[in-house]
Amino acid sequence: MKAVHAAPMLEEVLVTAQKKSESTQDTPIAITGMSENTLEKFGFSSANDISAQVPNMQVSGPYGDVQPIFSIRGVSMSDYSSNQASPIGVYNDEAYMGAVYTHGMSFFDVARLEVLRGPQGTLYGKNTTGGAINIITKTPEINEGFHYNIKQGIGNYNSHKGDYGVEGTLIEDVLAARLAYSYSRRDGYYENRFGGNDLSQQDFQGARLVLNANVSDNINMVFKYTKARNDGLASPSRNEPRGDLSKNPALVTALETAGVGVNDRPNNGYIDIVGYSRPAEGLDYYEVDDNFTGPLVVNLDQLVHKIEYLNDSYTLTSITSYTDNDYAQAQNVDGSPEEHLEINWSVATQAFSQDLRLSTTLGDDVDLIAGAYYAWEDQQLHNIYSLYGTPPDLRTAVTFPGVTGYYPYLLDFGALDQKMDTEKESFAVYSQLRWNITAQLGMDFGLRYTEDSVDLRYLNISRVGYDGSPRGTYVPGNTTGVDNIFIPLNVAGQSPLEPGLLIQQLLSGDLTLDDILLSARTGYTHGPYTTESATPMSSKEKEWTGKLGIDYRFNDSLMVYASYSKGFRSGNFNSGVYYEERDFENAYASPEFLDAYELGFKADFWDRRGRVNSAFFYYDYTDQQFINVVGVSNFLENAGGSKIIGFESEMFFALTEKLTAQIGVGILETEYTELELSNVQTVNDDDDVVDLSGNELISAPKISANVSIDWELLSNSYGYLSLNVNGNYQDDQWYSAYNDKIGYDKIKQDAYAIYNARVTWFSHNEDYSVALWGKNITETKYDGYAINLQAGFGFDYFQQGAPATYGLEFTYRY
């Protein structure tokens, strides 16, 4: 591959998206391929950098770089639960990474990156509805000599990072090895005025051993072992209070004058349930008062073993992987110095997968890929939610009158101790046939049969003291018939009492004996403390998915294609907190399905100095899974239906020998066609729902765009100086299916743009380079994630994007 400065011709990127090596321009699917050179140019360093140059893709990192949440074409994962599978499959050297908290742990020593847009329901190990991200790491070549690479960088926030690799042939014609090591450390972005180290640190290190062996003339084996650890202080939360003190100023004044049960902190007219008001604290944008945030610890151990048997008739490939991972984080969800909502997250995951496939040619015109796939995963989850260590402010009676009856039970509540063990198994057989009908016309037909099972083997949700002492158990043990943390003080089920409504319900007969009995059953709903499990549950899904595509090549430079594909994401048991043992229907979220129709073209022109790849698509999306937070509970739910209509285009131009440009545009029109969720403003009425049909989908901006310009500023016999300037734009987007209804109007992100730049000096033979780089150079302030926590805690929760960063890097290759 020639460097850009040597010839005005666009780079050809080879991908393996369809389990064979081919150019992106010959692949009749929507795919973005990024070579090592491209990744270097954009200063790629984490999963959050992927979306910068991929249309219709967003990446948010509510828990930092190691746990990204991907959204492609409006298909996203709003669920922050660590046991939920993403609708975007992430693969490291063809091995599926099920644990979402590991998705950011393998992005080092990368040779190539591929982003596939659209459901993957045929060739890939795990069925997905949104797409796939393939990370292909470096593999040493046998008999290619001894090589090493060094990259060392420094930057603001006292950052320093290094990437090192060494490889060579150990046994001529037989065995080559590579050892890579990467680390990245940085002080936090956020000054903690409460004391202690700055928050949102980075402390990552990873190593990978790779062996490439020719076992015989026909058998090649590649073994990769990756070990990585992240251990930096996590990102803080931002608390935006929503309790409006102007609702009853006389009562507020009386309470403040009495000074009993009132937090004496300043406020801006709004408070959360414990009386905290961040806007009145005089904090800068990147400043916090945080009493709890601790390290975000992720450990990854992954083995990937690939064996290929090749002969003249077929290729047999085996991909075996095993991972052992764990995750823990102390998160100060309330983003304040108060003890309001503090969570200790932890989960451990063990997983195994085996993919065996056959690739062959039938006659002269038909290529066939067929295989079988098996995967097993076991997750042990243990979360502790500490609630209301700071007593609720009495002014809550004014700002959130619906929780008035809750007050006595929030005093010294303690913590919710949640333990859950799930085991997942997946078995599939698949095939994809490529028929070259003529030299110009081709057809792809893929079919996959999948059996997925999920076993909920253990579930216990108990109430304990702040010191861990047992107080009672909800699941199992709650026999009240009420799926709530307690039954508040009430009159015939009403809290607070509304006499007019009470009389109306009595006259209409809507008030039942059970409602009246609630008045006498106030208090916590848990039973005696136990470590016993709720009744184990199991689910098994059997699904057919696949693809039908047709493409026509007018010539070597223009191809058009049309396709239909179907994908699904397996169902799962709710890993959120609830308070009554549920039947299967209410404990399990059904699989989601996506039917995708796509029409696209790929064109090279202007003597391969210009390239346009575009696609139109329509998605029929049913039973989309997402998390819904209601009060002090969260639910994994299914949306009845939604539709997505979109367009995207990637354009590349080698304008001169010294100037190239890349432009991307994505357009989305999304809508829930069938969705009803709880009305979180009436926390005491579980039957009150809101019709959300017509709302936009989560993380689905109507317009997204990106641009990248490479310009060779000067060159001489010593080398050349190159400038890359790139940016990406995201239109308004919602972070909740409620959109702007019932108090969710702030759970969104307005349109914003991020700009980056990199100036690099390359030696004449490119064996060394020196780069000065900057990201978010205009320091755009934006939020990457948000949740409405008003019903249970009186505030909206936000996670902010990173500030401006810059640094210097030196790279040497031998």
N, C-alpha and C positions, 0 to 999 in steps of 0.2 A: 504494500500500500504506500503510495507516495504522499509526502507531506503536502499540505494545502498550498504552501508557498511555491511548490515546484511546478505545478500545472493547474490550469483552470478547469479542473474536472472534479466532480463530486465523488466522495468516498463511497465505495460499495461495502455495505455492512452485511456480514453473514450471520444468520440466526438459525437456531434449532427449534423454533417454536412448534413445528410439526414433526418433531423427533427425527429430523434429517437436516443436514446442513444445506442452506440455500440462501440466496440474496433476499433482502426484504422486498425488493422490487418484483421478485418471482413468487412471493407468498401471498395468496389471495385472501388475506385476512388483515384486519386493522392492527398493525404492530409498529411499535417504535423500538428500534435497535440502537444501542449506544455502545460504541467501541471503547477501548481503553483510552484512545486519544480524545474522544468526545468527553468522556468522564473527567479526564485531566483538565480539559479546557474549561469545563463548568465548575471546577473545584469541588467535585463530588466528594462528600465525606460522610454522609449519613442518608438514611431512608427519606428524611424530610427534603432532601435535595432532588428527589426523583421527579416530582411534579413540575419543576421549574420549566421544563421543555417538552412536556407531554400534554397535548390538548385534552380537555374534558377530564382532567385528573386533579384531585386535591389530596393533600396529605396533612393531617393534623397530628400533633404529638402531645396529648394531654398529660402523659407521664414522661416526657422527654424523648430523646432520639431513639431509645431502645424499644419503645412500644408505639409505633406509628399506627394511625388509623387511616386506611386508604379508601378513597372514593373514586370510582371510574364510571363516567357517563351517568352519574346520578345514583349508582348502586353503591351503597356505603354501609358501614357498620357503626351505628350510633352507640352500640353496647360497649361499655367500658369494662365489662366483666372479663376476667382473665381466663375463663373456661369456655368462652364462646369462639367458634371458628369464624374467620373472616370470610365475607363473600368474594374477596380478592385472594386467590391462592398465591402463596409465596413459596418459591422453590429454591433451594440452595444446591446447585449441581444436580438438579433433577430430583432431589429429595424434598418431599413436602414438609413444610414447617407448620404444624398445627397450632402450637402455642403462640398466641399473638404477641406475648411479651418478649418473644425471641426474634421477631421480624426485623429488628434493627441491629442484630448482633453479628451478622455475617458480611457486612458491607466493607470488607477490606480485602486487599490483594485481588481485586476484581478484574477479570479480563473482558467481560462483556455483560451488558444488562439488557433485558428484553421486557417490554411492557405490552401485553396482549389485552386488547379491549373487546369485551363481549363475553358471553357465557362460555365456559370450557366444560363441555359435557361429553367429550369423547376420549381424547388421548391423555388427558392429564390425570395424575394419581387421584386427586380429590375433586369431585364435582364442585364447580363454583358458578355463581350467577353473574359476577361482575367482571372477572378477568383473571389474569395471572401475571405475576412478576417473577421472572427467571433471573437468578443471580448465578453467573458462571464464573467461577474463580480460576486462577491461573494453574495450569498443568505443565510440568517440565517436559520438554521433548527429548527423546533418547538420541544420543550421538550429536547433540547440538552444542557441546562444549560447556564450559563453566561460565556462569553469569551471576551477577548480584546487582541489586538496586538499593539505593538509600534515598529516602526523602525525609528531611528534617524541617520542621516549621515552628515559628513562634508568632504570637499575635497578642491583641489586646485581651484584657481580663486575665493576664498572666498565662495565656494559653501556650502550650507546647505539645507537639505531636510528632510522631515518627512512624514511617512505614519502611520495613526492611525485608529483603528477600534474598535468598541464595539458592542456587540450583545447579545441578550438573549431573553428568552420567556416572553412575557408580560401577556399573558393569556394562561394558560396551555391547551394543545391540540388544541388551536385555533390560537394564534397570536405570531409571533416572529418578532423582529426588529433588524436592523443593521444600524449603522451610521458610515460612513467612511470619513476621511479627509486626503488630501494629499497636500503638498506644495513643491516647489522646486525653490530655488533662487540661482543665480550665477552671479558674475561679468562677463563682456564681455571677449571674447577671443582676441579681436582686440583692440590694443591701438590706439586711435584717436589722431594723432599728431596735428590735426587742433584745438583740444581743446575739453573739455567736457568729459563725461563718456566713458568708453570703450564700444565697440559695440559687438553685438551678446550676449546680456545678456539673462538670464532666470529668469522669475518671473511668476510662475504658481501656482495656487491654485484651488483645486476642492473639492467638498463635494458630498456625495451621501447618500440618505435616502432610506432604503429598508424595505418593510413590506411584510411578508409572512404569509398568513392567510388561514386557513381551514374554508371556509364559511359553508360547510356542509360535510357530509361523502363523497360526490362525487365531490365537487367543491373546487379547490384550486386557490388562487389569489396571485400574486406577483406584488407589485407596487414598481417602482424605479424612484426616482427623482434625476437627476444629475445637479449640477450647477458648472460651472468652468469658470475661467478667466485667460487669459495670458496677461501680460502687461510689457514686457521687451523691451529694445532697440533692434531693428532688426539687422540681419546680414548685413554687408556692401557688396558692389559689388567690384569686381576687374576689372579694365579697362586695357585691353591690346591694345595699339594703333596700327593701321595698315596703317596709311598714310605714305608712303615711300617718304622721302625727297630727296632721291638720283635720283628720276626720272628726275629732271631738276635742277641740282645744281646751275647753273648760275642764274636762276630766283629766287631760294630760297635765294641765297646770296644777290641779289639786294633788295629783300623784307626785309630781315633782316637788311641790311644796312640802308634802308630808315626808318625802325622802326615804320612804320605806319600800324596799323591793324594786328600786329604780336604779339603773346603772348611771353613774354620774359622768360618764364620758360625754364629750361633745357630740352633737349630731347636726345634720344639715336639713332637718325636717323629716328624715327617714331613719329607721333603725331596723335591725334584724330582731329575732325573738329574744336574744339576750341583751339587747340595747346597744349593740355596737354599730357604728356608722363610719366606715372607712373614708368616705369623701370629706368628713369633717376633721380627720386626723392630721391633715397637712402633709400627706405622703406624696412623694414624687411617683411618677408612673412606674419606675423600676425600684420602688422602695416598699417594704412590707413591715408589719408588726406580726411576727410569727413565733408561736410558742411551742410548735410540735413537729414541723416538717423534719423528717430524717432522711437517711440514705435510701436511694432506690437501687436495690441490689438484684442483679440478674446474673445467673450462672448458666452457661451453655456448654454442654459436651455433646458433640455430634460426630458420628462415624458414617461415612458414605463410601460404599464399595461398589464399583462398576466393573463388570466383566463383559467383554464383547467377543463373540465368536464369529469370525468372518470367513466365508468361502465364496465361490463364484455364484452360488445360487441364492444365498440368503445371509442375513446377519441376525444373530441371536444376542439380545442385550439383557443383562440382569442389573438392576439397581437395588441395592440393599442399604437401608439406613437404620440407625438407632440413635436416639437422643435421650439425654437425661438433663432436665433443666429445672431451675427453681427461681422464684421471684418473691421479693418481699419489699414492702414500702411502708413507711410511716407518713401518712398524708394528713395535713392540717386542712381539711376540706373547707372550714369556715374562713380561712385566710385571715385570722385575727389572733390577738393575744388571749382571747377568751377560750374557755374549754366548752366549746359549743358542739362541734361535730368533728371528731378525730378518728381516723380509721387506720388500723394496721392490716394491710393486705398481705396475704402470702398464699402461694400455690406451688406445688411441685408436680412435674409432668415427666412421665416416661413414655416413649413412643417407639414403635418399630414399623417399618414398611418394607414391602417387597414388590417390585415391579419387574415382570418378565415379559418381553415382547419380541416378536419376530417381524423382520422387514424383508420383503422379497418382491420380485418382479414376476408377474404372470404374463407370459408372452412378451410382446414388444410394447404393449400399450397400457398395461395395468400394473400399478404399484400397490402393494398391500402392507399395512401395518396391523398386526393383531397381537393381543396380549392379555395378561391377567394381572390383577393388582390386589394386594392385601395390605391392610394397615390396622394397627392396634394402638390405642392410647389410653393411659390411665392418669387421671388428675386428682390430686388431693388438695382441696381448697380449705383454708382456715383464715377467716376474716374476723376482726374484732372492731365493732363500731361503738365508740364511747360517745354518749349523748348527754348533753345538758349538764356537764360538770359545773358550769356557771349557771346559776338559777335563771330561769326566764324573767325578763323584765315585765313588771305589772302593766306597763303601757301596751303590752301585747293585746290586752283586752280591747284597746282602741284600734290598734293597727291591724290586727288579725282576729276579729271577734269570733270567727268560727272555731278558734282553738281555746276559747275561754275555759271550757270545761276540762281541758287537758292539764291545766296548770298544776294541780296538786300532784299529778303523777309524773311530772317532769322534774320534780325536786328530788335530788339524789337518785336519779333513775338508774345510773350505772352504765353497763355496756351490753351489747348484743354479741354473743359468741356464736359464730356460724362455722360449722364444719360440714364438708360435702365431699363425697368421693364418687366420681363417675368414671365409667369405662366405656370406650367407644371401639367398635370394630367396623371395618369396611372391607367388602369384597366386591370386585368388579371384573368383568370380562369386556373387552372392547376391540373394535376393529375400525380401521378407516381405509377406504379403497379410493385410489386415484386412477381415473380412467382418462387417458389422453385420447379423446375421440378422434381428433385430427391434430395436425401440427399446431393449430391455433386454438382449438376448443378443448377444454378439459372439464372434468366433473369430479367432485369429491363427495363421497358418501360415508358417513361415520355413524356407528351405532354402539351404544354402551348399555350394559345391564349392571345395576348396582344394588347391593344389599347392605344397608347401613343399620347398625344396631347401637343403641345407647342404653346403658344400665346405670340407674341411680342406685348405688350400692349402700350408701350411708348418707344420712342427712340429720343434723341436729342443730336446732337454733334455740339457744338458751339466753336467759338474762343473768348477768353476773355483776358483782360490784366493781367499782373502779380498780380495786385491788385484785380482781379475779375470783373473789369468793362467790360461791353459787347462791342464786336467789330463786330460780325457777326455770322451767323449760316450756317453750311454746310448741316446738315441733320435735318430738311428739309430746302431748300432754295437755294442749289447749282443748277443753271440752265445752267451751262456751258457745260454739257455733259462730263466733265473731272473728273474722280474719283481720284483726287490728291489734295494735300494741297494748291497748287497754280500752275499756269502755269508759268514756269521759263522764263527768257529772252532767246529768241531762234530766229533762222532763219528757217522758214518753218518747225517748229517742232523740229529742231536740237539744242541741247544745251549740249556741246559747238558745234560750227559750224565745220563741216568736209566738206570742199569744194568738194573733190573728190566724197564723198558719195552723196552729194547734187546733183551734176551733173548727177551721175549715176541714181539716183531716178527720176530726171526730164526726162531723156532720156527713161527710162523703163516705165514711166507712173505710178510708184508706189507713186509718190508725188501727193496728192490730194488737192482740194481746201480747205478742212478743215485743212490740214497741213499748208498751206500757211496762212490761217486766224489765226492760233495760234500765229503768230508773232505779231498780233495786239491785242491779248487778254491776254497778260501777266498780272499777278497779282493774288491776292487771289481769290479762286473760291467760297467763301461763299457769301450768300445773306445777307439781313438785319437781325439783331439779333431778334430771337424769342424764346419763350419757348414752342411753339407748337410741337407736335409730328410728326414724320414721319408716313406714312400710316401704321396702324397696320397690322400685318400678323399672319397667323395661319397655323399650320401644324398638320396633323393627320396620324399616322402610324398604320397599322394593320398587325401583324406578327404572324406566327406560328413558335415555336421553340420546342426543346425537346431533348430526349436522348433515345438511344437504347444500352443496354449493356448486356453482357453475362459473366458469371464467372463460374469457375470450381474449386472445392476444392478437391485436391488429398487426403488430410488428414487434421487434425487440424492445421498443421503447414505450409501448402503450398496452395496458391490460385493463379490462373491466371485469368486475365480478359481482355476483349476487349470491346471497346465502340465507338459509334459515338454520338456526341452531337453538337448542334447548338445553338449559342447565338447571341444576337445583342445588340448594344448600340444605344439608341435613338438619333435621329437627334437633332440639336440645332441651334439657330440663332447666328451669329457671334457677339461676344461681343468685338471684336477688334475695333480699330478706322478706319473709312473710311470717305469719304468726299462727296459722292454723294448718294442720296437715291437710293437704289438698288431694283431690282425686286427680286421676291422670290428665283429664281434659284441661284442668286449670294449672297443672304443674309443668306441662309440656308444651313447648311452642312447636307447631307443625313445620315441616320443611317448606322452604320458599321455592318458587319456580319462576323461571324467566324464559319467555319465548322471544327470540330476537330475529328481526328481519333487517338485512343490510344490503345496500347497493353502493359499490365503490369503484374507484379507478386508481391506477398507479401509472404515472407518465414521466418519462425522461425526455428532455428536448434540449435544443440549443447545444448540440454536440455533447450531451451529458453535463452541461453546465447549469441546467435547470431541472427541477424535479418537483412534481406536485402529487401528493397522495391524499385522496379525499374519500369520505364515506358519509352516506346518509343512513340513518338507522331508526327503527321503531321497536320499542320494547313493550311487551305485555307482561306485567310483573304481578304475580299473585302471592299472597301470604308472606309478604316481606317481614322479616324478623327485626325487631328493634326493642330497645329498653325504654320503659316508661316509668318515670319517678313520680310517685303519688304520696305526699306526706312523708312518713318515715318508712315507706315501702318502695320497692322497685319491682317491676314486672317485665318479664320477657314476653312480648306479645307479637301477634301477627296482624299486619294490615290486610284488609280484605283484597284490595286490588289497587294498582296504580299503572300509569302509562308514561312512557318517556319517548319523546321525539327529538332527534338531534342531528347535528351535522358537525363534521370536523375536517380540518385540512392542515397538512404539513407541507410547507413549501421551502425549497432549498435552492440557492442561487450562488454559483461561482462567478461573480461579476467580473472579476479580473484575476490575474495570477496572485494578486495580493489582497483581494477583498472578497469575502464570502458572507452570505446572510442566510438566516433561517427564521421562518415565521410560522407560527401555529395559531389556529383559531378553532375554538369549540363553541357550539351553540346548543343549548338544552331548553326544552319545554317539558316540564314535569308536572304531574298531577296525581294526587290520590283520588281514585275513583270510588273507593269504598273504605271508609275508616271511621270508627267511633272509639273515643277514649274517654276516660274518667274526667269529670269536671273537678279539677284540683282546687277550685275555689269553694267547693262545698264538700269539705273533707269528711263530714259526718253522714253523707248520703252516697253510699257506694253505687246506687243505681242511677245517679245523675251522670249522664254522658254528654259529650259534645260531638256533633257531626263535623268531621274535618275533611269531607270530600271536597275536592276543588283546591285544597292546599298544595303547595309545592313540596317536593321531597327534600330530605335532609341533605346538606352539603352538595347542592346541585345548582350552582350559579348559572344564570341564563347565558352569560358570555364569559369565556375565559380565553386568554390570548398569551402568546409568548413570542419573544424576538431575541435573536442572538446575532451579533455582528463580529466577524473576525477580520482584523486588518493588520497586515504586515507593515509596520511603520518604517522600518529600515533594515537593510541587510548589507553585509560585507563579507570578507574572507574569513572572519572570525565566527560569524553566526548571523542571527536575525532577531529582531525585536517584534513581538506580536502582541496585539491588544484584543481582548475579548470583552465586549459589553453585552450583557443580557438582562432581560427582565421578564416578569410575568404579571398578568393582570387577572384578578378574580372579581366578578360581579357580586352584587348582593347575594347572600345566601343565608338560609335558616339552619339553625342547629337543633330544631325541634319540629316534630310533625304538627304541633299546634300552630305554627307560624305566629301570627300576631293576635291570636284569640286568647281570651281569658287570662290576661296578664303575662303572656309570653312574648310580647312585642319587642322586648330587649334581647331575646335569645337569638341573636342574629349577628352577622358581620356585614357591615357596609362594604361597598366596592373599595378595593385597594390594589396597589401595585408595588412590587418589590424589584429593586434594581441591584445588579451585581456587576463587578468589573474585575479584570485580571490582566496584568501586564507581565509578559514572560520573555526573558532572554534565553534563546536556544543556541548552543554551540553549533558549529557548522555541521558536525556529524550527529548532533542531538544526543550526545552522551551525557551532557549535563545541562541543567537549566536553572534559572533563578526567577522566581515569580513574586510579584507584589499583588495581593488580592484584597477585595472588600466585598462583603455581602450585606444586603439591605443598606446600601450606602446612604440612602436618604433617611434612614431610621424611621421607616413607616411603622406606625403603631397599629396593631391588629390583634384580634382574638382568634385562636385556632379551635376553640371548643367552649361550649357553654351548656349549663343545665339550670332549669328553673327549680330551685329548692325552697320556694316561698311557702308552700303549704306546711312543710314540716319545720322549717328553720328561718324563714323570713328573709331570704336573700336569693339573688341569682349568682351562680358560680361561674367563673370564667378562668380560662387558661390563656395567657398572653403569648404572642409570638416573640421570637428572639429580636434583640436590638441590633444595631449596626456592629459588625465585627470586621476586623481586618488583620492582615498578617503578612509574613514573608516566608517563602519556602525555597529550599535548595534541594535539587534532585540530581542524583548521579547514577548512571547505568553503565554496567560493564558486561 
